[in-house]
């Protein structure tokens, strides 16, 4: 129940009916892979594999607990976001955000912002200290991303400098960061012994 504070007394006001579909932000599972790939293909096309940030993701897994999807009330995957372990110059641990994609029919729902906020909150709770990305500064500025955090960092390929942004989840996490951004080592596969 909400209250109308514009009146001289407090009167209950019925909540406005929601026109947004119900959705849930969940951990990505292996079963989500086909729908996730189809969504990324629709959003970015085949050129997505040529992007500089892809060099930091190839052959690696997203950071533990930081691969999220959103599904509507019918179970359709309508958004995806992943954060990847990287080093922000030298051996300074950080995360790389992306790709973020939202199904075309759901782009006016503010779902992209919800996905970003959920992933950053989870990254902070897991003890991560900094996030880098390549994206539109006017969009990502509202989440605290700024070019000043990446001025002395270099990505492993071409990128528009104005789109290379950083965010400190912990104060000072990117202070003095300089040099090449590199991928964290791949997580080795563990082979379990077979039962005799």
Residue pairs with C-beta under 8 A, 6 or more apart in sequence:
1 12
1 13
1 15
2 12
2 13
2 15
3 10
3 11
3 12
3 13
4 10
4 11
4 13
20 109
21 72
21 73
21 106
21 109
22 72
22 73
23 70
23 71
23 72
23 73
23 78
23 109
23 111
24 70
24 71
25 68
25 69
25 70
25 79
25 114
25 115
25 118
26 68
26 69
26 70
26 71
27 65
27 67
27 68
27 69
28 36
28 62
28 67
28 68
28 69
28 80
28 82
32 69
32 77
32 80
35 76
35 77
36 69
36 77
36 80
39 77
39 78
39 79
39 80
39 101
39 103
40 48
40 80
40 99
40 101
41 48
42 101
42 103
42 104
43 99
43 101
43 102
44 99
44 101
48 54
48 99
51 134
52 134
52 155
52 156
52 157
52 158
52 159
53 96
53 98
53 99
53 133
53 134
53 155
55 156
55 157
55 183
56 84
56 86
56 96
56 155
56 156
56 181
56 182
56 183
57 84
57 96
57 183
58 183
59 186
60 84
60 85
60 183
60 184
60 186
60 187
61 186
61 187
62 82
62 83
62 84
63 83
63 84
63 85
63 95
63 123
63 126
63 128
64 126
65 122
65 126
66 82
66 83
66 95
66 119
66 122
66 123
66 126
67 81
67 82
67 83
68 80
68 81
68 82
68 115
68 118
68 119
68 122
69 77
69 79
69 80
70 77
70 78
70 79
70 80
70 102
70 111
70 114
70 115
71 77
71 78
72 78
72 106
76 103
77 103
78 102
78 103
78 105
78 106
78 111
79 100
79 101
79 102
79 103
79 106
79 111
79 112
79 115
80 99
80 100
80 101
80 115
81 97
81 98
81 99
81 100
81 101
81 115
81 116
81 118
81 119
82 97
82 98
82 99
83 95
83 96
83 97
83 119
83 123
83 128
83 131
84 95
84 96
84 98
84 183
84 184
85 93
85 95
85 96
85 183
85 184
86 93
86 94
86 95
86 96
86 132
86 181
86 182
86 183
86 184
87 93
87 94
87 181
87 182
87 183
87 184
88 94
88 130
88 132
88 153
88 166
88 174
88 177
88 181
89 152
89 153
89 154
89 177
89 178
89 179
89 180
89 181
90 177
90 178
90 179
92 130
92 173
92 174
92 177
93 128
93 129
93 130
93 184
94 128
94 129
94 130
94 131
94 132
94 166
94 173
94 174
94 181
95 123
95 128
95 130
95 131
95 132
96 131
96 132
96 133
96 181
97 116
97 119
97 131
97 132
97 133
97 135
98 133
98 134
98 135
100 112
100 115
100 116
100 135
102 111
102 112
102 115
113 142
113 143
116 140
116 143
117 143
120 131
120 143
120 167
120 169
123 131
123 169
124 169
124 170
128 169
129 168
129 169
129 170
129 173
130 149
130 166
130 167
130 168
130 169
130 170
130 173
130 174
130 177
131 145
131 166
131 167
131 169
132 149
132 150
132 153
132 164
132 165
132 166
132 167
132 181
133 140
133 145
133 164
133 165
133 166
134 155
134 159
134 160
134 163
134 164
134 165
135 145
135 163
135 165
136 163
137 145
137 146
137 147
137 162
137 163
137 165
140 165
143 167
144 167
144 168
145 165
145 166
145 167
146 165
146 166
146 167
147 161
147 162
147 164
147 165
147 166
148 166
149 165
149 166
149 167
149 168
149 174
149 177
150 164
150 165
150 166
150 174
150 177
152 177
152 178
152 179
153 164
153 166
153 177
153 178
153 179
153 180
153 181
154 179
154 180
154 181
155 164
155 180
155 181
156 180
156 181
156 182
166 174
166 177
168 174
